[in-house]
């Protein structure tokens, strides 16, 4: 009996936990982008030339992070930025050495898999995607013909 109650309550907070993960990962990701594009927060790295791979990465990180924070187009955005992190790892980190902790790629790997989770599971609670979905369902009901009794 106790195990059934525990199992029933395990997923109770899952949408909120997923949303918290999405929001925090989005904020951290956005900070990486703004550091590349605007030098804030200051990292000591020079700003990349416009149109370079690092600049494109900064745009994806700043814009993708913002979209993930508010939960808009979460699944496709998460899929795209997961790919960006995979490319970043294999282009910039893996050539520095095999071990992620030694080559500085551990954050890229974590971001990649967090974003794959969001792409697969959705944004969780507190997202504009969720509001759009609810609004779409409400307007669909308004457009349905009245049922006959």
N, C-alpha and C positions, 0 to 999 in steps of 0.2 A: 504494500500500500504506500509506504513512504517513498519507495523508489519510483512508483507511478506518478506521485505528486511532484517529485523532483524532476522527472523527465518532462512532465507537462509544462513546468515553469522554466525550463532551460532556454527556450526560444523567446520568452516573454519580452526581453529587452533587446533582442537581436536587431530590429530596425533602428533603434536609437544608437546602439553600439556601432553599427555599420555607418550611420550618419556621422557619428563622432570621428570615426576613422577617416571617412571621406573629407570632412571639413579640415581636420588637422593635417592630413597629407596634402590637401589642396593649398593650405596656407604655407606649409613648408616648401612645397613645389613652386608656388608663386614667388616666394622670397628668393629662390634660386634664379628665377627668371628676371626679377627686378634687379638683382645684383649684377647680372650679365648686361642688362639693357641700360640701367640708369645708375649703376654703381651704388645702389642702396638695397640692403645693407652693405657697407663697405667690406670687401673681401680681399682687397689688394690686387685683384686681377684687373688688367686693363680691359676696357670695353671692346668687344669684338667689332670688326668692320661690318657695316650693314651688308646683309646678303650672305655672309659667311655661315658655315655650319653652326658655329657657336651662337651667332646672332639668331639664326632660325630656331635653334634650341631655346634660346632665351624667350623668344616670342611664344613658342609652344608652351614653355613653362609658365610664363606670366599669364597668358590668356587661358591656357588649360587649367592652371591652378585656380584662377578666378571662377571659371565655369564650374569646376568641381566644388568649390566652396559654397556657391549658391545652389548647386545641384541642377544645373541646366545642361541638357544634352549629355548627361553623365556617362551613359554607357559608351557612345561613340567617342567622346572626348577621352575617357579613361583608356579605351582600346588604343587610340592614336598615341597618347603619351606613354603608355606601356611599351609600345614599339619604339618610341624615341629613347626610352631608358635602356632597352635592349641594345639598340644601335650604339648609344653612348658607351655602354659597358664594353662592348666588343671592339669599338673603334679606339677608345681612349684609355680604358682601364685595363682590360685583359692584356694588351701588349706590355704593360708595366710589370707583369708577374702573374702567377697562377692564382694565388690566394687573394680573395676579395678584401680581406682585412689589411693586406699588405699593399695592394694596388689602388686602394681608395675607392673601389667600386661597390662597397657594401651598400651604400645609400641608393645607388642606381638599381641594384638588384632588388632591394626592399621596395622602392617606388614601383618598379616594374610589376612585381607580384601583387602589391596592394592594388594597383590600377587594374590588373587582370581580374582580381576579385570583384572590384566595383563594376567592371564591364560585364561580368557574368551574373553577379547577384543584384545589380541595380544600386541606386543611390541610398537606399534606406529611408528613414524618416527625414523630415525637415528639408525637403528639396523642392525646387520649382518644377522639376519633372513630375513629382507627385501631385502638385497643385494643378499642373496642366492636365494630367491624367484624370483627376477628379472633375475638373471643369469640362473636359471632353465627355465624360460620362453623364454629367448633368445636362449638357446641351443636347446630347443624343436622346436622353429621356424626354426632353421638351419637344424634340422633333418627331417622336414616335406618335403614330396615330392612337387615339384613345381606344382602350379596349372596350369591346361590346359585351354587355352582360346577357 
